[in-house]
Amino acid sequence: MASHGTTEYSTAEGNDYPAHEATYENFVTLVLVGIIHVVSICLGLTIGGVRGNWWAGGGIIFFATLAAMWSLMTGSKLPSYVIFVLGLIGLAVA
């Protein structure tokens, strides 16, 4: 049976909450940027396939990839937001 006393860590000297919070923040950024990137690719494919404007659709996909890489390297979510909004505007205009 399991003991119901306090848990003792044999090798840990303490919990490193700042590292845990940093890891969580990186995970949230990765998931958010990934979702925005996939949606931006879908917008580019929609502009290219449905509207027939492959130059604009391909540009959205290319710049969405650049924005996702930039967002993941710097930790800023702004480039992903910008390309997402530009993709929505491109879909409305095309």
Buried (B, 14 or more C-beta within 10 A) or exposed (E): EEEEEEEEEEEEEEEEEEEEEEEEEEEEBEEBBBEBBEBBBBBBBBBBEEBEBBEBBBBBBEBBBEBBEBBBEEEEBEBBBEBBEBBBEBBEEB
